[in-house]
Amino acid sequence: MNIQTVLNAIEEKYPQAAALTGGENEISVARDRFIDVMHMLHDDPALAFDMLIDIAAMDRIPRVPRFDIVYILLSTKDFSRLLVRLSAGEDEEVPSVSGIWGSGNWAEREVYDLMGIKFSNHPDLRRILTWKNFEGHPLRKDFPLKGKNFDQQFDPSEIQDY
């Protein structure tokens, strides 16, 4: 699917909600229309991005807003891909897309665990790759390069909580 077709469809329903970001198949979505645009990308039969492949987050410190969250979507109708970018500040919650694409559940938990980005209305937002009492978020640029003394934090009984 042509990126301009996607942009035109969004622009028709939500003016100024999306823009090209520079990537071949990448758009940036306005925060106030994010969940509306994501529903449209999934539900509109002409677009039909029915699969969320992954969610990635980038720490852009010292830029404000600090984070970029990139959603990788696929249309199984024509196998076209779309990257949807949303920027978020350090203490801002991002709307969860797990109600639109079920695969968003674990992908959002991973982003939360490793980057500390919270997702509003997520059904089970808790750590998925580190343990419950782990301090910090290991993929943030301000996480200590040498790591921390994990032996003092880790309690093997916490593994059973997952």
PASEBA-1860 file (N, C-alpha, C; in nm, 3 decimals):
! residues 162
1> MNIQTVLN> 0.084/-0.117/0.000/0.000/0.000/0.000/0.089/0.124/0.000 ~ 0.050/0.220/-0.073/0.123/0.345/-0.085/0.107/0.427/0.043 ~ 0.216/0.482/0.093/0.213/0.562/0.215/0.124/0.684/0.200 ~ 0.118/0.740/0.079/0.034/0.858/0.056/-0.114/0.821/0.069 ~ -0.150/0.700/0.031/-0.288/0.652/0.047/-0.326/0.647/0.195 ~ -0.234/0.597/0.277/-0.257/0.591/0.421/-0.273/0.731/0.478 ~ -0.181/0.820/0.443/-0.188/0.958/0.492/-0.316/1.028/0.449 ~ -0.357/1.010/0.325/-0.480/1.072/0.276/-0.602/1.023/0.353
9> AIEEKYPQ> -0.607/0.893/0.380/-0.719/0.837/0.455/-0.725/0.894/0.596 ~ -0.610/0.905/0.661/-0.605/0.962/0.797/-0.643/1.110/0.792 ~ -0.587/1.182/0.698/-0.610/1.327/0.687/-0.758/1.357/0.663 ~ -0.824/1.271/0.586/-0.966/1.291/0.556/-1.051/1.284/0.683 ~ -1.017/1.190/0.771/-1.096/1.171/0.892/-1.044/1.254/1.009 ~ -0.913/1.266/1.021/-0.850/1.340/1.131/-0.746/1.438/1.075 ~ -0.790/1.557/1.038/-0.696/1.653/0.980/-0.578/1.683/1.074 ~ -0.461/1.688/1.018/-0.336/1.720/1.087/-0.303/1.622/1.200
17> AAALTGGE> -0.351/1.498/1.188/-0.322/1.397/1.291/-0.197/1.317/1.259 ~ -0.150/1.319/1.135/-0.033/1.239/1.098/0.049/1.312/0.993 ~ 0.178/1.277/0.989/0.269/1.336/0.891/0.378/1.236/0.859 ~ 0.436/1.250/0.740/0.551/1.167/0.705/0.666/1.200/0.799 ~ 0.742/1.097/0.834/0.852/1.118/0.928/0.988/1.112/0.862 ~ 0.993/1.077/0.738/1.122/1.067/0.670/1.152/0.925/0.627 ~ 1.094/0.829/0.695/1.111/0.691/0.655/1.023/0.660/0.535 ~ 1.054/0.553/0.466/0.980/0.517/0.346/0.833/0.489/0.374
25> NEISVARD> 0.806/0.416/0.478/0.669/0.383/0.517/0.647/0.418/0.663 ~ 0.678/0.540/0.700/0.671/0.581/0.839/0.594/0.711/0.853 ~ 0.503/0.710/0.951/0.429/0.831/0.982/0.444/0.864/1.130 ~ 0.431/0.989/1.161/0.430/1.035/1.299/0.287/1.078/1.330 ~ 0.236/1.037/1.445/0.097/1.062/1.480/0.090/1.158/1.598 ~ -0.003/1.252/1.590/-0.026/1.346/1.700/-0.080/1.272/1.821 ~ -0.032/1.310/1.937/-0.068/1.243/2.061/-0.219/1.245/2.087 ~ -0.285/1.356/2.059/-0.428/1.368/2.089/-0.516/1.283/1.999
33> RFIDVMHM> -0.464/1.236/1.887/-0.541/1.152/1.795/-0.482/1.012/1.779 ~ -0.385/0.979/1.862/-0.312/0.854/1.846/-0.404/0.732/1.846 ~ -0.485/0.716/1.949/-0.566/0.594/1.959/-0.672/0.590/1.850 ~ -0.724/0.707/1.810/-0.821/0.712/1.699/-0.757/0.666/1.569 ~ -0.637/0.714/1.543/-0.566/0.675/1.420/-0.533/0.526/1.422 ~ -0.491/0.475/1.538/-0.459/0.332/1.546/-0.583/0.246/1.523 ~ -0.696/0.286/1.578/-0.822/0.214/1.551/-0.854/0.218/1.402 ~ -0.836/0.334/1.341/-0.864/0.348/1.199/-0.774/0.258/1.115
41> LHDDPALA> -0.645/0.256/1.146/-0.552/0.171/1.072/-0.590/0.024/1.080 ~ -0.643/-0.015/1.194/-0.684/-0.154/1.212/-0.820/-0.183/1.150 ~ -0.917/-0.094/1.172/-1.056/-0.124/1.138/-1.098/-0.088/0.996 ~ -1.034/0.011/0.936/-1.074/0.055/0.802/-1.038/-0.054/0.701 ~ -1.138/-0.108/0.629/-1.111/-0.217/0.533/-1.015/-0.177/0.422 ~ -1.009/-0.050/0.388/-0.917/-0.005/0.284/-0.772/-0.007/0.331 ~ -0.752/0.005/0.461/-0.616/0.005/0.517/-0.582/-0.133/0.572 ~ -0.663/-0.182/0.665/-0.654/-0.318/0.719/-0.516/-0.357/0.768
49> FDMLIDIA> -0.458/-0.276/0.855/-0.333/-0.317/0.921/-0.374/-0.403/1.040 ~ -0.393/-0.530/1.011/-0.452/-0.621/1.108/-0.352/-0.692/1.198 ~ -0.224/-0.661/1.183/-0.124/-0.726/1.266/-0.024/-0.624/1.321 ~ -0.006/-0.628/1.452/0.099/-0.550/1.517/0.217/-0.644/1.534 ~ 0.324/-0.615/1.460/0.441/-0.703/1.464/0.523/-0.678/1.590 ~ 0.547/-0.552/1.622/0.630/-0.522/1.738/0.614/-0.375/1.775 ~ 0.664/-0.343/1.895/0.672/-0.205/1.942/0.815/-0.184/1.987 ~ 0.876/-0.077/1.939/1.012/-0.043/1.980/1.010/0.096/2.041
57> AMDRIPRV> 1.103/0.119/2.133/1.113/0.251/2.195/1.258/0.297/2.189 ~ 1.274/0.427/2.171/1.408/0.486/2.166/1.417/0.597/2.268 ~ 1.527/0.598/2.339/1.556/0.703/2.436/1.634/0.811/2.363 ~ 1.577/0.929/2.349/1.639/1.037/2.274/1.693/1.148/2.366 ~ 1.723/1.112/2.490/1.774/1.211/2.585/1.893/1.284/2.525 ~ 1.909/1.412/2.528/1.839/1.512/2.610/1.720/1.576/2.540 ~ 1.677/1.520/2.427/1.564/1.578/2.354/1.437/1.573/2.439 ~ 1.352/1.671/2.421/1.222/1.673/2.487/1.117/1.677/2.377
65> PRFDIVYI> 1.022/1.585/2.372/1.002/1.473/2.463/1.109/1.365/2.446 ~ 1.135/1.296/2.552/1.250/1.205/2.561/1.240/1.080/2.474 ~ 1.120/1.022/2.463/1.107/0.892/2.400/1.033/0.898/2.266 ~ 1.071/0.807/2.177/0.995/0.778/2.056/0.952/0.633/2.066 ~ 0.823/0.609/2.046/0.770/0.474/2.044/0.729/0.446/1.900 ~ 0.777/0.335/1.845/0.749/0.302/1.706/0.672/0.170/1.701 ~ 0.556/0.174/1.638/0.470/0.058/1.621/0.489/0.006/1.479 ~ 0.518/-0.122/1.467/0.541/-0.184/1.337/0.415/-0.263/1.302
73> LLSTKDFS> 0.344/-0.215/1.200/0.216/-0.275/1.161/0.230/-0.346/1.026 ~ 0.146/-0.448/1.007/0.144/-0.525/0.883/0.000/-0.544/0.839 ~ -0.023/-0.529/0.709/-0.152/-0.564/0.651/-0.136/-0.699/0.584 ~ -0.208/-0.799/0.633/-0.198/-0.931/0.571/-0.274/-0.936/0.439 ~ -0.347/-0.830/0.409/-0.419/-0.822/0.282/-0.320/-0.808/0.165 ~ -0.223/-0.719/0.179/-0.126/-0.698/0.071/0.019/-0.702/0.122 ~ 0.037/-0.741/0.247/0.168/-0.754/0.311/0.248/-0.623/0.313 ~ 0.178/-0.512/0.319/0.246/-0.384/0.333/0.271/-0.357/0.481
81> RLLVRLSA> 0.379/-0.286/0.506/0.417/-0.253/0.643/0.406/-0.103/0.663 ~ 0.382/-0.066/0.788/0.374/0.074/0.825/0.436/0.092/0.962 ~ 0.521/0.193/0.973/0.576/0.230/1.103/0.501/0.353/1.151 ~ 0.451/0.347/1.273/0.379/0.459/1.332/0.459/0.507/1.453 ~ 0.497/0.633/1.449/0.583/0.690/1.554/0.502/0.784/1.642 ~ 0.524/0.770/1.773/0.462/0.858/1.872/0.570/0.902/1.969 ~ 0.575/1.030/1.999/0.671/1.081/2.096/0.604/1.093/2.232 ~ 0.684/1.070/2.338/0.630/1.078/2.473/0.736/1.130/2.569
89> GEDEEVPS> 0.692/1.209/2.664/0.782/1.260/2.766/0.808/1.155/2.872 ~ 0.902/1.185/2.960/0.945/1.087/3.059/0.832/1.042/3.152 ~ 0.744/1.131/3.191/0.637/1.096/3.284/0.500/1.085/3.217 ~ 0.497/1.085/3.085/0.371/1.074/3.013/0.333/0.928/2.991 ~ 0.205/0.900/3.008/0.155/0.767/2.975/0.111/0.766/2.830 ~ 0.134/0.653/2.766/0.096/0.633/2.626/-0.028/0.543/2.625 ~ -0.129/0.575/2.544/-0.247/0.487/2.538/-0.210/0.347/2.490 ~ -0.263/0.247/2.556/-0.237/0.108/2.519/-0.312/0.071/2.391
97> VSGIWGSG> -0.245/-0.004/2.305/-0.310/-0.057/2.184/-0.342/-0.205/2.200 ~ -0.328/-0.258/2.322/-0.354/-0.401/2.343/-0.501/-0.436/2.322 ~ -0.590/-0.340/2.330/-0.731/-0.364/2.300/-0.760/-0.369/2.151 ~ -0.666/-0.320/2.071/-0.681/-0.322/1.925/-0.611/-0.445/1.867 ~ -0.486/-0.463/1.906/-0.407/-0.580/1.865/-0.365/-0.653/1.992 ~ -0.402/-0.778/2.004/-0.367/-0.857/2.123/-0.217/-0.867/2.145 ~ -0.140/-0.866/2.037/0.006/-0.876/2.051/0.066/-0.754/2.118 ~ -0.012/-0.647/2.129/0.036/-0.527/2.197/0.058/-0.549/2.346
105> NWAEREVY> -0.011/-0.647/2.403/-0.001/-0.671/2.547/0.144/-0.696/2.589 ~ 0.207/-0.797/2.535/0.343/-0.832/2.577/0.444/-0.731/2.524 ~ 0.422/-0.678/2.406/0.515/-0.579/2.352/0.518/-0.453/2.439 ~ 0.403/-0.410/2.487/0.398/-0.294/2.576/0.463/-0.325/2.711 ~ 0.444/-0.447/2.759/0.509/-0.484/2.885/0.661/-0.482/2.871 ~ 0.711/-0.525/2.757/0.855/-0.523/2.733/0.908/-0.379/2.731 ~ 0.837/-0.291/2.660/0.877/-0.150/2.654/0.871/-0.088/2.794 ~ 0.769/-0.121/2.869/0.758/-0.071/3.007/0.875/-0.118/3.092
113> DLMGIKFS> 0.906/-0.244/3.083/1.013/-0.301/3.165/1.149/-0.243/3.130 ~ 1.182/-0.236/3.003/1.316/-0.197/2.962/1.336/-0.046/2.949 ~ 1.227/0.029/2.924/1.240/0.174/2.905/1.165/0.256/3.009 ~ 1.071/0.195/3.080/0.997/0.268/3.183/0.880/0.349/3.130 ~ 0.838/0.325/3.008/0.725/0.397/2.951/0.597/0.326/2.995 ~ 0.506/0.402/3.056/0.381/0.344/3.105/0.273/0.356/2.999 ~ 0.186/0.254/2.994/0.077/0.250/2.898/-0.056/0.252/2.973 ~ -0.134/0.357/2.948/-0.263/0.369/3.016/-0.360/0.265/2.961
121> NHPDLRRI> -0.446/0.217/3.047/-0.548/0.117/3.014/-0.491/-0.017/2.971 ~ -0.368/-0.046/3.010/-0.310/-0.177/2.981/-0.366/-0.276/3.083 ~ -0.405/-0.397/3.041/-0.469/-0.491/3.133/-0.376/-0.552/3.239 ~ -0.244/-0.552/3.216/-0.154/-0.619/3.311/-0.013/-0.562/3.297 ~ 0.004/-0.434/3.326/0.133/-0.370/3.306/0.226/-0.400/3.424 ~ 0.312/-0.497/3.405/0.415/-0.531/3.504/0.537/-0.580/3.429 ~ 0.646/-0.590/3.499/0.772/-0.631/3.438/0.759/-0.769/3.374 ~ 0.833/-0.786/3.265/0.824/-0.912/3.192/0.962/-0.976/3.172
129> LTWKNFEG> 1.069/-0.896/3.171/1.204/-0.949/3.147/1.296/-0.935/3.268 ~ 1.263/-0.849/3.360/1.342/-0.834/3.482/1.252/-0.871/3.599 ~ 1.309/-0.881/3.716/1.231/-0.922/3.831/1.158/-0.803/3.893 ~ 1.062/-0.836/3.978/0.969/-0.739/4.034/1.038/-0.621/4.104 ~ 1.143/-0.646/4.179/1.210/-0.539/4.255/1.328/-0.478/4.181 ~ 1.344/-0.508/4.055/1.454/-0.452/3.976/1.441/-0.300/3.974 ~ 1.552/-0.232/3.997/1.550/-0.086/3.999/1.603/-0.032/3.867 ~ 1.526/0.057/3.806/1.568/0.119/3.682/1.514/0.048/3.559
137> HPLRKDFP> 1.558/0.099/3.445/1.514/0.046/3.316/1.638/0.034/3.228 ~ 1.684/-0.089/3.201/1.816/-0.113/3.143/1.843/-0.058/3.003 ~ 1.742/-0.022/2.926/1.769/0.031/2.793/1.767/0.183/2.787 ~ 1.745/0.247/2.900/1.753/0.394/2.904/1.900/0.435/2.897 ~ 1.924/0.546/2.833/2.062/0.591/2.817/2.126/0.633/2.948 ~ 2.048/0.662/3.051/2.106/0.701/3.179/2.122/0.584/3.276 ~ 2.096/0.461/3.228/2.119/0.343/3.312/2.270/0.321/3.322 ~ 2.323/0.286/3.441/2.468/0.271/3.457/2.528/0.170/3.359
145> LKGKNFDQ> 2.635/0.208/3.291/2.699/0.120/3.193/2.755/-0.006/3.256 ~ 2.803/0.004/3.377/2.856/-0.115/3.445/2.747/-0.196/3.511 ~ 2.625/-0.150/3.501/2.516/-0.222/3.565/2.512/-0.195/3.714 ~ 2.438/-0.276/3.782/2.422/-0.262/3.927/2.460/-0.394/3.992 ~ 2.466/-0.396/4.123/2.493/-0.518/4.197/2.361/-0.596/4.208 ~ 2.332/-0.677/4.108/2.204/-0.745/4.100/2.189/-0.854/4.206 ~ 2.298/-0.909/4.255/2.288/-1.016/4.354/2.217/-0.970/4.480 ~ 2.232/-0.843/4.514/2.167/-0.792/4.635/2.019/-0.764/4.613
153> QFDPSEIQ> 1.977/-0.750/4.489/1.837/-0.719/4.461/1.754/-0.844/4.431 ~ 1.816/-0.948/4.382/1.742/-1.061/4.327/1.700/-1.159/4.435 ~ 1.574/-1.195/4.433/1.518/-1.296/4.521/1.460/-1.406/4.432 ~ 1.522/-1.525/4.429/1.476/-1.632/4.339/1.329/-1.668/4.354 ~ 1.271/-1.643/4.471/1.129/-1.676/4.489/1.039/-1.589/4.404 ~ 1.088/-1.474/4.356/1.008/-1.386/4.272/0.979/-1.446/4.136 ~ 1.059/-1.542/4.092/1.037/-1.604/3.962/0.899/-1.668/3.958 ~ 0.853/-1.720/4.070/0.723/-1.787/4.074/0.607/-1.688/4.056
161> DY> 0.630/-1.559/4.077/0.525/-1.460/4.058/0.486/-1.443/3.914 ~ 0.568/-1.487/3.822/0.540/-1.470/3.679/0.481/-1.596/3.627
END
